[in-house]
Amino acid sequence: MPSALSYMEPFFVDAALNCSHGIVDRVVYFCVGSNMRMKDLQPLIEKNRSYRRFDFGRKISEDVLVALVDVARISQSAANLQPLCYITICQEEMVTKVHKHMRWAGYLPDWDGPVDEERPVAYIIVLGNTEVKQTYREVDAGLAMQNMCICAAAEGIGSCMIGNLDKKKLEELLKIPKQYEIIYAVALGFPVEEVQMVPFAGDVKYYRNENQKHFVPKRLLKDVLIKRA
Ligand SMILES: Cc1cc2nc3c(=O)[nH]c(=O)nc-3n(C[C@H](O)[C@H](O)[C@H](O)COP(=O)(O)O)c2cc1C
């Protein structure tokens, strides 16, 4: 059985691009005693933080973006309605235009977002298809984005989900048909910043030190696990 990570292998990327259906028709079964264990996946989840500064000189190919969308496509969906669609953007001129409509790091008011050399090199725009019934669409979007971000992290690619974006301007720029509306964007690139989780100490706001290292507080297990019955 191919592992989740093998979705990024060239064979599957080709399959995703060349077949109209991408990752389908693969027999999936739950393999008891499979090689991957929680302890193998957990470091990836830890690494999968929100990154906001990237190496603009290190590009991501369109194939990788298509493979990420193919992973998003097979994510869980309430009532299996699958209301989401996607746009991949990796051409520099369009990345630059799209980037102008993203809002970064609300908790860092003195930071105007990444400088030119540290901008994301790609975006995936998550759209809702308004012709599909709207049930738990936000949850679907979260699941799809999380799966994409985890697979990206497995390839060393950092990401940041962006909910604070100028949807109207982006819809105009990307000439999005009326049937679709933008819900979120995922910014992608190879990170040039370090992000460290720290125990919550009364404030959820992330912050940076004098070396621009990013710290993100996380509530403690004892505070979130409120009952064990
Ligand atoms: C639904 C959602 C929307 C977000 N929107 C933005 C955004 O507009 N701009 C931004 O800089 N970060 C955004 N983030 C990133 C969060 O700020 C980040 O997840 C949070 O600070 C925790 O950091 P971590 O992802 O490293 O754990 C968003 C995250 C989520 C889940």
PDBQT file of the ligand as one rigid body, heavy atoms in Angstrom, charges set to zero:
ROOT
HETATM    1  C1  LIG A 301      -8.412  29.109   9.761  1.00  0.00    +0.000 C 
HETATM    2  C2  LIG A 301      -7.092  29.814   9.932  1.00  0.00    +0.000 A 
HETATM    3  C3  LIG A 301      -6.919  31.074   9.392  1.00  0.00    +0.000 A 
HETATM    4  C4  LIG A 301      -5.695  31.720   9.530  1.00  0.00    +0.000 A 
HETATM    5  N1  LIG A 301      -5.514  32.955   8.954  1.00  0.00    +0.000 NA
HETATM    6  C5  LIG A 301      -4.323  33.572   9.061  1.00  0.00    +0.000 A 
HETATM    7  C6  LIG A 301      -4.104  34.834   8.420  1.00  0.00    +0.000 A 
HETATM    8  O1  LIG A 301      -4.987  35.404   7.786  1.00  0.00    +0.000 OA
HETATM    9  N2  LIG A 301      -2.864  35.399   8.510  1.00  0.00    +0.000 N 
HETATM   10  C7  LIG A 301      -1.851  34.792   9.212  1.00  0.00    +0.000 A 
HETATM   11  O2  LIG A 301      -0.731  35.349   9.241  1.00  0.00    +0.000 OA
HETATM   12  N3  LIG A 301      -2.027  33.598   9.824  1.00  0.00    +0.000 NA
HETATM   13  C8  LIG A 301      -3.224  32.979   9.767  1.00  0.00    +0.000 A 
HETATM   14  N4  LIG A 301      -3.425  31.744  10.374  1.00  0.00    +0.000 N 
HETATM   15  C9  LIG A 301      -2.332  31.109  11.121  1.00  0.00    +0.000 C 
HETATM   16  C10 LIG A 301      -2.582  31.185  12.650  1.00  0.00    +0.000 C 
HETATM   17  O3  LIG A 301      -2.249  32.474  13.095  1.00  0.00    +0.000 OA
HETATM   18  C11 LIG A 301      -1.706  30.107  13.338  1.00  0.00    +0.000 C 
HETATM   19  O4  LIG A 301      -2.261  28.842  13.042  1.00  0.00    +0.000 OA
HETATM   20  C12 LIG A 301      -1.657  30.284  14.844  1.00  0.00    +0.000 C 
HETATM   21  O5  LIG A 301      -0.970  31.466  15.196  1.00  0.00    +0.000 OA
HETATM   22  C13 LIG A 301      -0.958  29.109  15.539  1.00  0.00    +0.000 C 
HETATM   23  O6  LIG A 301       0.345  28.934  15.016  1.00  0.00    +0.000 OA
HETATM   24  P1  LIG A 301       0.775  27.529  14.440  1.00  0.00    +0.000 P 
HETATM   25  O7  LIG A 301      -0.035  27.303  13.193  1.00  0.00    +0.000 OA
HETATM   26  O8  LIG A 301       2.229  27.653  14.171  1.00  0.00    +0.000 OA
HETATM   27  O9  LIG A 301       0.454  26.511  15.492  1.00  0.00    +0.000 OA
HETATM   28  C14 LIG A 301      -4.630  31.088  10.251  1.00  0.00    +0.000 A 
HETATM   29  C15 LIG A 301      -4.837  29.807  10.775  1.00  0.00    +0.000 A 
HETATM   30  C16 LIG A 301      -6.041  29.171  10.622  1.00  0.00    +0.000 A 
HETATM   31  C17 LIG A 301      -6.213  27.783  11.197  1.00  0.00    +0.000 C 
ENDROOT
TORSDOF 0
